[in-house]
Amino acid sequence: SAKVTFTLTRQTKNATISSIAVRLVMPVASMSQYDVSLVNDQDKLIRSVKLTGPNDLIDDIASRKIKIWADLKLEADDLAKGVGKESIAIVPLIQKPESVKLVEAPGAINLKITARQ
C-alpha cells in the first residue's frame, strides 16, 4: 500500500499597501473649462489600502511590479453640477487586477470645481 500526503498552501493572501496615488480623469474637452482642486491636500494619496488576492499578484503589487492607483472620474455633467458648490464628493475607483479585491472601499474625496472665465 502507498501512503500519500497532501500539503495545502493558501493560494490567496492579504496585504496593506501604504499609499496609492490618486489621478483625476475627466474629458479633455472639459479641461479648459474647469479648474478642479482637492479640498484636502492629503487626498493626493489614499493610505493603507487593504487588498486580498492571488499570492503572486499581491506580491507583485507589494513590490510595485504591478502598479495600482485610484481614479477620480468626472464627466462633463459632474463638473457643471459642481460649479458654485462648496465641494462635491467622489468615491475613487481603484485600478487593480480584476482578481485582486479591496478589503474595504475607499472613502469619498472632496473636490472643489471652479468654472474658468
N, C-alpha and C positions, 0 to 999 in steps of 0.2 A: 504494500500500500504506500502511496505517496502522500507526503504532507505538504500542503500549500498554505503559504501565509500571504496575506494582503496587507499592505500599508496604505492607509488612506491619508492623502495630503489635501489640505484645503486648497481649492482652486481659486478662491477669492480672498481678498484682504481689504482692509480699511486703511486709509491714510488721511492725514490732515496736511493740506498744502498751506504754507504760512501766508502767502498772499498771491492774488492773481490780478492782472491789470484789467481795467475797465476801459472799453472802447465805445465811442459814440458812433452809431450807424444811422445815417439819415440820407434822404435823397439829395443827389448832387445839385439838383435844381433849387433846393431849399437853402443850400449852404450860404448863398449870397444874400438871402432874405432875412435870416435869423442868426442871432448870437445865442449860444447855449452854454451855460456855465453851471458848475456844481454849487449847490447851496453850501455844502460842507466839503472843504478841500480834501479831507481824509477819505472821501468816497472814490478817489482815484484808484484805490486798491480795495479789493474785497479780501478780508483777512480770515484766516482759519477756515478754509473751505474743506469740508469733510466729504470724502469720496469713498465709494466701495466698488469693487470690480475685479476683473481677472488679474491675477498676480502680475503677469508680465506688463500689462497696461499701467497698472498702479505704479510699478517700479519705474517705468519709462516716464510717467508724469512726475513722479517724485524726483527723478534725476534730471528733469527738464528736457529729456529727449523728445517727448511729446509735449507740445505747448497747449495749455488751456487758458482761456480768457473769458471775460464777461462782456457781452454786447448790450448796450442800451439802445434799443431800436426805436427810432422816432419816425413816424410817417408825416407827410405834409399836414394832414388834419390834426395830428397831435401837436405839432408846432403852432399852427394857427390858433388852436384852442388854448394853448398855454400862455399866449401873449396876454399881459395885463394881470395875470395871476401871480400871487407871491411865489409859488413854486408848483411844479407838478411832480408826482411820484411815479417812477417807472421801475418795474422789477427787472433786474438784469437777467439775460439769458446766458447761462454758462455754456460755452462752446467746448465740447469734450467728446471723446469717442463714445459711440452710442451705447456700448455695453458697460460703460462706467456710469454709475448712478450717484446722484447727490444724496448724502445722508439727510441734509436739511436744506430747504430752499433759501436762497439769499433774500435779505430784506430789500425793500424798495429804496431807491436812490432819488433824492430830491434835486430837481433841475430848475433853473431859472431861465426862461426863454424871453428874449427881447427881439422885437422886430427892428430891423435896420431901416434907417430913414432913407 
